[in-house]
Amino acid sequence: MTKENRTRRRADALTQQRIVEAAIEILDQDGEDALTFRALAAHLATGSGALYWHVADKQTLLAQATDQIVAAALHEAATR
């Protein structure tokens, strides 16, 4: 990690929704093994401790990501 990456700051507030969306991006791109709180923190330009304020643990995060993916798929199917 370069110094520039370590000092980069988020442009908008960290929310549970942003965390779940970023987790889904990592899952889509690199799979479940790549989803760690450290990787997620780097992706969101924050510390891993800040993530725990919004999400209790990885299992909870995976459940929330799954819920969001299923809800989106059901919505898409309903609008066809």
N, C-alpha and C positions, 0 to 999 in steps of 0.2 A: 504494500500500500504506500502510495506516495504521500508526501507531506500535504500536497494540494488536496488529495482525497480525504485526509484526516481532518482538515480544517474547513472543508465544504459544509455549508449549513443548508438546512431545509428552507424552502421558500414559503411553505405553508405549514400550518399546525399539524402535529402528529395526532391522529385519531385512530380509534379501533378500526374503522372502515379503511383508512389508508394502509394500516398494517396488514389487514386481511388481503387487500388488493395487491400489495407488494408481495405477500406470501404466495398468492396465486401466480403472479408473474414468475417468481423463482421456481415454483412447482412446474409450470408450463415449460420453462426454459431448460431447467436442469434436473428436475425430478425431486422426489421426496428426500433423498439422502443429502441433497444440497441445501435443504431448508433447515438452517440453524438460526438461533437468535443472533449469533455473531454476523452471519451473512445477511440476515434481514436488517440488522442495525446498519451495516455498511451500505446496503441498498437504499436505506432511508436517510442516510447521513445523520445518524443519532447514536447514542450509546445503548447497549443492550438493556441496561437498567431501565431506561425510559419505556422500552417495550413492555416490560413486566407491569408497568403501571396500568396498561390497557389490556393485556392478555396474560392470563395466569401461567400458562405453560404451552409446550408444543402441541400436546394432545388437544387442548382447547382451541388453539389456533387452527389446527387441521380440521377440527369439527366445524369451526366458523367458516373456513374456506369451503368446505364441502357443502355446507348449508347455502352459501352464496352461489356456488356453481349450480347446484340442483335448482334453486329458486330461479336463476336466470334461464336454465334450460326449460323449466316448466312454463315460465312466462313466454318464452319464444314459441313453445309448442301450442300454447293457448291462443296466441295471436295469429296463428296460421290459418 
